[in-house]
Every structure is written in structure tokens, then in C-alpha cells.
């Protein structure tokens, strides 16, 4: 039987006979693993999603239990910035600079959108939707139709 095994912190990812098996003994965060741990990468987990941040913070890998696959999202980040994803059951997001990134646990893919300069949206989530509100726009990302979109608050026209 063909098997492979990868350990990342308390997360064990195994491939057994063509199936991906993910086991964990507890949820972990960047603080649990430590920024300087060379044998571990920070990861974040919900019911349907696992996100792994690369050691150099230049990429985030998203795993969907629905697709059983990993997808890479390249990230341009300044040395003073960090990536801190927020997850619900089927969606995840993080902001780096003026860009919002979203991951769909249902479809296993990423999307991103550029915000207005200097925006710090107020973020809210449900199990399947991320909403970001600024004074000028409302941004939305859905696990079911995984793409960011926005509507200007004053005009109600779709962006």
C-alpha cells in the first residue's frame, strides 16, 4: 500500500491509497507554533478548511475537505506585515495592505480584490459569506460563488 505522511505542528496529513487523510490533535494558531519554528509552518483550521502560511509569508496554501486538494495563493507582503487569516466553516479571508483575499472551502479556490487606498473594512462572517464594509463600499465573498464583488454604498450599483 502506497503511503506518505507530512506533519505540520499538531496536523498530520497522510495519503493512503489515493485518499487524503487529515488528522489533528488540536487547533493551532501562529502563536501556538511560533514564528521561528523551522520545522513547522503556521496553519489555521475550521471544519472544512486548512490554511498554511509559507515560512516567508509570500504564499498561503488552502485545503478544502470538499475537493481534497490544496491551492496556492501568492501574496505580496511588506516585511512589516503578517498574514492572519480568519476562518468560518466554509470561507476564509485575510487582508494584506489594500488587498482582501478569500478562500472557498466548498470550491477550494482563491480570489482577491483591491480595496480603496487606506481602507480598513469592518469585517463580518457567516459559515458561507464574508462581508467587508467601508464608508464607500460593501464587499462580499461567497463560498458558493467564490469571487469578491462590491457595491458602492451611495449609488447601489454593482462593482
Buried (B, 14 or more C-beta within 10 A) or exposed (E): EEEEEEEBBBBBBBEEEEEBEBEBEEBBEBEBBEEEEEEBBBBBBBEBBBBBBBBEBEBBBBBBBBBEEBBEBEBEBEEEEBBEBBBBBBBBBBBBBEBBBBBBBBBBBBBBBEBEEEBEBEBEBEEBBBBBBBEEBBBBBBBEEBBBBBBEEEEEEEE
